[in-house]
Amino acid sequence: MKGVDLALRNVLILGVAFMLVFTSFQTQGNMQQVVIKSIQHDDPTFQGSGYISLAVIYAVFATFNWLSPSCLSLMGPKLTMIIGGITYGLFIASFLWPQTWLLYTASILVGAGAALIWTGQGNYLTLMSDQETISRNSGIFWAMLQSSFLFGNLFVFYMFRGLEIIDYDTRVIVFSVLTVVAILGIIVMIFLPQPGSEGSGRSDDTGSPAEALRKSFRLFKTTDMLLLSATFFYTGIELSFFSGVYSACISFTSRFADAKKLVGLSGIFIGIGEILGGATFGIFGSKTVKYGRDPIVVFGYLVHIVCYFLIFINLPTSSPFGPTKDPTYLPNGQPSEVIALLCSFLLGLGDSCFNTQIYSILGAVYSDNSGPAFALFKFVQSTSAAACFFYSSVMELKYHLIILVIFGTIGTGTFCLVQWRTLKRKKANPDTVAFD
């Protein structure tokens, strides 16, 4: 019992650390394009693009995921996460001295760090869980992580209210505070115990760096992992949409009375949706998993479909590009703040459905090989996120939504297929649930 208590305690500490680090990063990502527009207003020589910066981050993230299992085998999950967390702090701090070259250099750095921190996190969470607790722990961690949307965006809402242009002094205050918060998150990681020490979860023998890389390649070629890759791909597209594109669309919709204020509120409502989903699946994880993970993913898909339709009728299709007064499909062409914030909530709720169940199925099936499994998840997810950010600067909102619907449908279908295949194998052979 003591070991179980220690393992849960460590999951909570892990959640606090990630909540702090991502209070900085997710808040920054939510407002990055808006802030960069303000920097360019003050300094026309600054040529950085928020969309391109995020695209670079996720492109490097995708590439480095192939090396992160090898780094994990050398350093272990704790040190891997700490090094990754440091790159997040440096990236946030770079906005205190906005330079085009520094923006893209820091983007490359944090892309590599993201691969480290998420591979280490997936491995650490799995080692602190077993078949009975993985769904609960995934939900608890996800709810704590996504509470970062609330704290960071409440701060941004207070700082940005009434501002059309985010002035220099406001930017310095905001990014100084976010940098300090990221540092606090890194400090919390330092206090995480090593897996397997003093009853804290299980130890993990990941093998040599070369063996970790070979495991990743072998795993990627299995049938079920290829099917799940479609689900991973969709989570990357919708991640980039709600974390970068949707907030910019709201900010640039000039028919709103105070569009900049809505950016902070939007992030808060995304966080509420994420927390509600994560907490529900965490508290009731042992019960919901009895009915399978596929009903939760299907529910998340339906939530997103409704959300995309509401976004389509509520925001101008040209809103990803810059300030626009184009009419919407609502009466009098006037967008609704209530619908905009409802969509933020639905985006977060649907995202939590997909991600908690992905964490649960990977942690349960790959309890002894979690590093490569989570690295592959993040590789595919970050690849699609990078692609979305690259085309975000040239694609109208309606085409974003069409792409989301298509890949959401495919990804939901493939997840359900893998879940059914896994249950069928488990019934035939209760001692194994490994992927084919």
C-alpha positions in Angstrom: 0.0 0.0 0.0 2.9 2.3 0.8 4.4 1.8 -2.6 1.0 2.7 -4.2 0.7 5.9 -2.1 4.3 6.9 -3.1 3.6 6.3 -6.7 0.4 8.4 -6.7 2.3 11.1 -4.8 4.9 11.2 -7.5 2.3 11.4 -10.2 0.9 14.5 -8.4 4.4 16.0 -8.2 4.9 15.3 -11.9 1.6 17.0 -12.6 2.6 20.1 -10.6 5.9 20.4 -12.4 4.3 20.2 -15.8 1.5 22.5 -14.8 4.1 25.2 -14.0 6.3 24.7 -17.1 3.3 24.6 -19.4 1.5 27.5 -17.7 4.4 29.4 -19.3 4.6 27.6 -22.7 0.9 27.1 -23.4 0.0 30.7 -22.4 2.8 31.9 -24.6 1.8 29.7 -27.5 -1.8 30.9 -27.2 -0.8 34.5 -27.6 2.4 34.2 -29.6 1.0 35.4 -33.0 -0.8 38.3 -31.3 2.3 39.4 -29.4 4.5 39.1 -32.5 2.2 41.4 -34.4 2.6 43.9 -31.6 6.4 43.6 -31.6 6.4 44.2 -35.4 4.3 47.3 -34.7 7.0 48.7 -32.4 9.9 47.4 -34.4 9.3 47.0 -38.2 12.8 45.3 -38.5 11.5 42.3 -36.6 10.5 39.7 -39.2 9.6 36.8 -37.0 6.3 34.9 -37.5 4.4 33.1 -34.7 3.1 30.5 -37.1 6.6 29.8 -38.5 8.2 29.7 -35.0 5.6 27.1 -33.9 6.1 25.1 -37.1 9.9 25.0 -36.5 9.3 23.9 -32.9 7.1 21.0 -33.9 9.3 20.0 -36.9 12.3 19.7 -34.7 10.2 18.0 -32.1 9.2 15.4 -34.6 12.7 14.8 -35.8 14.3 14.6 -32.3 11.7 12.1 -31.1 13.7 9.4 -32.9 16.7 10.2 -30.7 14.9 10.9 -27.4 14.5 7.2 -26.4 18.3 6.9 -26.7 18.7 9.9 -24.5 16.2 8.4 -22.1 18.3 5.2 -21.9 21.4 7.2 -21.0 19.9 9.7 -18.5 16.7 8.2 -17.2 13.3 9.9 -17.2 14.0 12.5 -14.4 17.2 14.1 -15.9 15.6 13.8 -19.4 12.6 15.9 -18.3 14.8 18.4 -16.5 17.0 19.1 -19.5 13.8 19.4 -21.7 12.3 21.8 -19.1 15.3 24.1 -19.2 14.8 24.7 -23.0 11.2 25.8 -22.3 12.5 28.4 -19.8 15.0 29.7 -22.3 12.4 29.9 -25.1 10.0 32.0 -22.9 12.9 34.2 -21.8 13.9 34.9 -25.4 10.8 37.1 -25.8 12.3 39.6 -23.4 14.7 40.5 -26.2 12.8 40.0 -29.4 15.2 39.3 -32.3 14.2 37.4 -35.4 17.3 35.1 -35.3 16.8 34.5 -31.6 13.2 33.5 -32.0 14.0 30.8 -34.5 17.1 29.6 -32.6 15.1 29.3 -29.4 12.4 27.5 -31.5 14.9 24.9 -32.6 16.2 24.5 -29.0 12.7 24.0 -27.5 11.7 21.6 -30.2 14.5 19.3 -29.2 13.7 19.9 -25.5 10.0 19.0 -26.1 11.0 15.5 -27.4 13.0 15.0 -24.2 10.5 16.2 -21.7 7.5 14.3 -23.2 9.4 11.0 -23.8 10.6 11.2 -20.2 7.1 12.1 -18.9 5.5 9.2 -20.7 8.1 6.8 -19.3 7.9 8.2 -15.8 4.1 8.1 -15.7 4.1 4.5 -16.9 6.6 3.4 -14.3 4.4 4.9 -11.6 1.4 3.0 -12.8 0.1 -0.5 -13.4 -2.8 -2.0 -15.4 -5.3 -0.9 -12.8 -4.0 2.7 -12.2 -2.8 3.8 -15.6 -6.2 5.3 -16.6 -6.6 7.1 -13.3 -3.0 8.4 -13.3 -3.3 9.5 -17.0 -6.5 11.4 -16.2 -5.0 13.0 -13.0 -1.9 14.1 -14.8 -3.8 15.5 -17.8 -6.1 17.5 -15.6 -3.2 19.0 -13.6 -1.3 19.7 -16.8 -4.2 21.5 -18.5 -4.9 23.6 -15.4 -2.0 25.6 -16.8 -4.5 27.1 -19.3 -6.4 28.6 -16.4 -3.6 30.3 -14.5 -1.6 31.6 -17.4 -4.6 32.9 -19.4 -6.2 34.5 -16.3 -3.0 36.5 -16.0 -3.0 37.3 -19.7 -6.6 38.3 -19.6 -5.9 40.8 -16.8 -2.7 42.2 -18.5 -4.2 42.5 -22.1 -7.7 43.8 -21.4 -8.5 46.9 -23.4 -5.2 46.8 -25.4 -5.2 46.7 -29.2 -1.4 46.7 -29.3 0.5 44.8 -26.6 3.0 47.5 -25.6 6.7 46.9 -24.6 6.2 47.3 -20.8 3.3 44.9 -20.7 5.3 42.3 -22.7 8.2 42.6 -20.4 6.0 42.0 -17.3 4.2 39.1 -18.9 7.3 37.2 -20.1 9.3 37.9 -17.0 6.5 36.3 -14.9 6.2 33.4 -17.3 9.9 32.8 -17.2 9.9 32.6 -13.4 7.0 30.2 -13.5 8.9 27.9 -15.9 11.9 27.9 -13.6 9.7 26.9 -10.7 8.5 24.0 -12.7 12.0 22.8 -13.4 12.8 23.1 -9.7 9.9 20.9 -8.8 11.2 18.3 -11.3 14.4 18.1 -9.4 12.5 16.8 -6.3 11.0 13.9 -8.3 12.5 10.6 -6.9 14.1 8.2 -9.4 11.7 5.4 -10.5 12.2 2.2 -8.4 13.7 4.0 -5.4 12.1 3.8 -2.0 9.0 2.0 -3.3 8.4 4.7 -6.0 7.0 2.8 -8.9 9.0 0.3 -11.0 12.5 0.6 -12.4 12.9 0.4 -16.1 15.7 -1.2 -18.1 15.6 0.6 -21.4 18.7 -1.0 -22.7 21.5 0.7 -24.6 20.9 3.9 -26.7 21.3 1.8 -29.9 18.8 -0.8 -28.7 16.3 2.0 -27.8 16.5 3.3 -31.3 16.0 -0.2 -32.8 13.0 -0.7 -30.6 11.4 2.5 -31.9 11.8 1.4 -35.5 10.5 -2.1 -34.8 7.5 -0.7 -33.0 6.7 1.8 -35.7 6.3 -1.0 -38.2 3.7 -2.9 -36.3 0.1 -2.9 -37.6 -1.5 -1.4 -34.6 1.0 1.4 -34.2 0.5 2.3 -37.8 -3.2 2.4 -37.3 -2.8 4.5 -34.1 -0.6 6.9 -36.0 -3.7 8.2 -37.8 -5.1 9.1 -34.3 -1.8 10.6 -33.3 -1.8 12.7 -36.5 -5.2 14.1 -35.8 -4.3 15.1 -32.2 -1.4 17.1 -33.7 -3.6 19.0 -36.1 -6.2 19.9 -33.5 -3.4 20.7 -31.0 -1.9 23.3 -33.3 -5.4 24.6 -34.2 -6.6 25.3 -30.7 -3.1 26.3 -29.3 -2.2 28.8 -32.1 -4.7 29.2 -34.9 -8.0 29.6 -33.0 -6.8 32.2 -30.6 -5.4 34.2 -33.5 -8.7 34.0 -35.3 -10.5 35.4 -32.3 -8.0 38.1 -31.8 -8.2 39.2 -35.5 -12.0 39.2 -35.6 -12.5 43.0 -35.3 -16.3 42.8 -34.9 -15.8 41.6 -31.4 -16.0 44.4 -28.8 -12.7 43.5 -27.2 -11.0 40.7 -29.2 -7.7 40.8 -27.3 -9.6 40.2 -24.0 -11.2 37.1 -25.6 -7.8 35.6 -26.3 -7.2 35.1 -22.6 -10.8 34.0 -21.9 -10.5 31.5 -24.8 -7.5 29.9 -23.2 -9.3 29.7 -19.9 -12.3 27.9 -21.4 -10.0 25.5 -23.3 -8.4 24.7 -19.9 -11.8 24.2 -18.2 -12.7 21.7 -20.9 -9.3 19.9 -20.6 -9.5 19.8 -16.8 -13.1 18.5 -16.8 -12.3 15.7 -19.2 -9.0 14.8 -17.4 -10.5 14.9 -14.0 -13.6 12.8 -15.0 -11.5 10.1 -16.6 -9.0 10.2 -13.7 -11.6 9.9 -10.9 -13.7 7.4 -12.8 -10.9 5.8 -14.9 -11.3 2.4 -13.3 -15.0 2.4 -14.2 -14.8 4.0 -17.7 -12.0 1.6 -18.8 -14.3 -1.4 -18.2 -16.5 -0.2 -21.1 -13.5 0.4 -23.3 -11.5 3.4 -24.3 -13.3 3.7 -27.7 -16.6 5.2 -26.4 -14.6 8.1 -24.8 -12.8 8.8 -28.1 -16.0 8.6 -30.1 -17.5 11.1 -27.6 -14.5 13.4 -28.1 -14.9 13.2 -31.8 -18.6 14.2 -31.7 -17.8 17.1 -29.4 -15.2 18.3 -31.9 -17.5 17.9 -34.9 -20.1 20.1 -33.3 -17.4 22.6 -32.3 -16.0 22.9 -35.8 -19.5 23.6 -37.2 -20.0 26.4 -34.6 -16.6 27.9 -35.4 -17.4 27.9 -39.1 -20.6 29.9 -38.7 -19.1 32.2 -35.9 -15.8 33.4 -37.2 -14.7 35.0 -40.6 -12.9 32.6 -42.8 -10.1 35.2 -43.4 -9.5 35.6 -39.6 -6.2 33.5 -39.4 -4.4 36.2 -41.5 -4.9 39.5 -39.7 -7.6 41.9 -38.5 -10.8 41.6 -40.4 -14.3 43.0 -40.3 -15.7 40.4 -42.7 -19.3 39.2 -41.7 -20.0 35.7 -40.3 -22.8 33.3 -41.1 -24.7 34.4 -37.9 -27.6 37.0 -38.1 -26.3 40.5 -39.2 -22.9 38.9 -39.7 -22.0 39.6 -36.1 -19.9 36.9 -34.2 -21.0 35.7 -30.8 -18.6 35.9 -27.9 -20.7 33.2 -26.1 -20.3 30.8 -29.1 -16.6 31.6 -29.3 -16.0 30.7 -25.7 -18.2 27.6 -25.9 -16.1 26.4 -28.8 -13.0 26.9 -26.7 -14.5 24.7 -24.0 -15.5 22.1 -26.6 -12.0 22.1 -28.1 -10.4 21.4 -24.7 -13.0 18.7 -23.7 -12.6 16.8 -27.0 -8.8 17.0 -26.8 -8.8 15.6 -23.3 -10.9 12.6 -24.5 -8.3 11.7 -27.2 -5.2 12.3 -25.2 -6.1 10.6 -21.9 -7.2 7.5 -23.8 -4.0 7.5 -25.9 -1.9 7.8 -22.7 -4.0 5.0 -21.1 -3.7 2.5 -24.0 0.1 3.1 -24.5 0.8 2.9 -20.8 -1.2 -0.3 -20.4 0.1 -2.1 -23.4 3.6 -0.9 -23.3 4.3 -0.9 -19.6 7.8 -2.4 -20.2 8.6 -0.5 -23.4 7.0 2.9 -22.8 9.9 5.2 -23.9 9.8 4.3 -27.6 6.0 4.1 -27.6 5.5 7.6 -26.3 8.3 8.9 -28.5 6.5 7.5 -31.6 3.2 9.1 -30.4 4.9 12.5 -30.0 6.8 12.0 -33.3 3.6 11.6 -35.3 1.7 14.2 -33.3 4.4 16.9 -33.7 4.8 16.1 -37.4 1.2 16.9 -38.1 1.3 20.0 -35.7 4.3 21.3 -37.6 2.5 20.8 -40.9 -0.6 22.7 -39.6 1.5 25.7 -38.4 3.3 25.8 -41.8 0.0 26.1 -43.8 -1.7 28.2 -41.1 -0.3 31.4 -42.6 -1.8 30.8 -46.0 -5.0 28.8 -45.4 -8.4 30.2 -44.7 -10.3 29.0 -41.6 -12.8 26.9 -43.5 -10.1 24.8 -45.0 -8.6 24.3 -41.5 -12.0 23.0 -40.4 -12.4 20.6 -43.4 -9.0 19.1 -42.7 -9.8 18.7 -39.0 -13.1 16.9 -39.8 -11.4 14.5 -42.3 -8.5 13.5 -40.1 -10.7 13.4 -37.0 -13.0 10.9 -38.7 -10.1 8.7 -39.8 -8.3 8.9 -36.5 -11.3 8.0 -34.5 -12.0 5.0 -36.7 -8.4 3.7 -36.4 -8.3 4.1 -32.6 -11.5 2.1 -32.3 -10.2 -0.6 -34.6 -7.0 -0.9 -32.5 -9.0 -1.1 -29.2 -11.2 -3.8 -30.6 -8.2 -5.8 -31.9 -6.5 -5.5 -28.5 -9.6 -6.7 -26.6 -10.0 -9.6 -29.0 -6.4 -10.7 -28.4 -6.8 -10.2 -24.6 -9.8 -12.5 -24.6 -7.9 -15.1 -26.6 -4.8 -14.8 -24.4 -5.4 -13.0 -21.1 -1.6 -12.9 -20.3 -0.8 -10.6 -23.2 -2.2 -7.4 -24.7 0.8 -6.5 -26.9 0.3 -4.8 -30.2 0.6 -6.7 -33.5 
